[in-house]
Every structure is written in structure tokens, then in C-alpha cells.
């Protein structure tokens, strides 16, 4: 993610359950008036939408 051009890598922990979600607070520095936040994601190398790990989760 980046805020006002400052890039920060954030890892989102797994919950090991399809119906359980986790909150993640990420502190950022904001300036008065306008701020720009950008979120991007990269797929894992073996992501194909059908590959599952030992816990039944898609990679």
C-alpha cells in the first residue's frame, strides 16, 4: 500500500477459515487536506484459483 507516495508492504495474516475475517490496523502519516491511498496486490506464484493447501484454502 502507499499513502501520499510512501510505499509500505503489509502482510495480511491468514485466519485458516473461509468464514472468519481479521482486522488489521496499519498506521500511516497523513497530511492536512488531501491524502492519496493506493492498495495493490500480487498473486502468489502458484495461484490458479483451484490449488488448495492442506487446510482447504486456495493458494
GIJOGI-V877171 format. One record per residue. N is the residue number from 1. RES is the residue in one small letter. BURIAL is 1 if it has 16 or more other C-alpha atoms within 10 Angstrom, else 0. D_FIRST is the distance of its C-alpha to the first C-alpha in Angstrom with 2 decimals. Layout:
N|RES|BURIAL|D_FIRST + N|RES|BURIAL|D_FIRST
This chain:
1|x|0|0.00 + 2|x|0|3.77 + 3|x|1|6.89 + 4|x|0|10.10 + 5|x|0|9.30 + 6|x|0|8.35 + 7|x|0|5.84 + 8|x|0|5.48 + 9|x|0|6.18 + 10|x|0|7.03 + 11|x|0|10.27 + 12|x|0|11.71 + 13|x|0|15.46 + 14|x|0|18.10 + 15|x|0|20.76 + 16|x|0|23.42 + 17|x|0|24.57 + 18|x|0|23.98 + 19|x|0|24.75 + 20|x|0|22.97 + 21|x|0|19.53 + 22|x|0|17.69 + 23|x|0|15.81 + 24|x|0|13.00 + 25|x|0|12.62 + 26|x|0|9.80 + 27|x|0|11.45 + 28|x|0|10.15 + 29|x|0|12.65 + 30|x|0|13.77 + 31|x|0|16.64 + 32|x|0|19.69 + 33|x|0|19.77 + 34|x|0|16.93 + 35|x|0|13.18 + 36|x|0|10.55 + 37|x|0|7.25 + 38|x|0|5.52 + 39|x|0|4.45 + 40|x|0|6.12 + 41|x|0|8.46 + 42|x|0|11.42 + 43|x|0|14.74 + 44|x|0|16.79 + 45|x|0|19.62 + 46|x|0|22.33 + 47|x|0|20.76 + 48|x|0|23.54 + 49|x|0|23.45 + 50|x|0|26.75 + 51|x|0|26.31 + 52|x|0|26.47 + 53|x|0|26.33 + 54|x|0|29.15 + 55|x|0|27.78 + 56|x|0|27.88 + 57|x|0|24.14 + 58|x|0|22.83 + 59|x|0|21.01
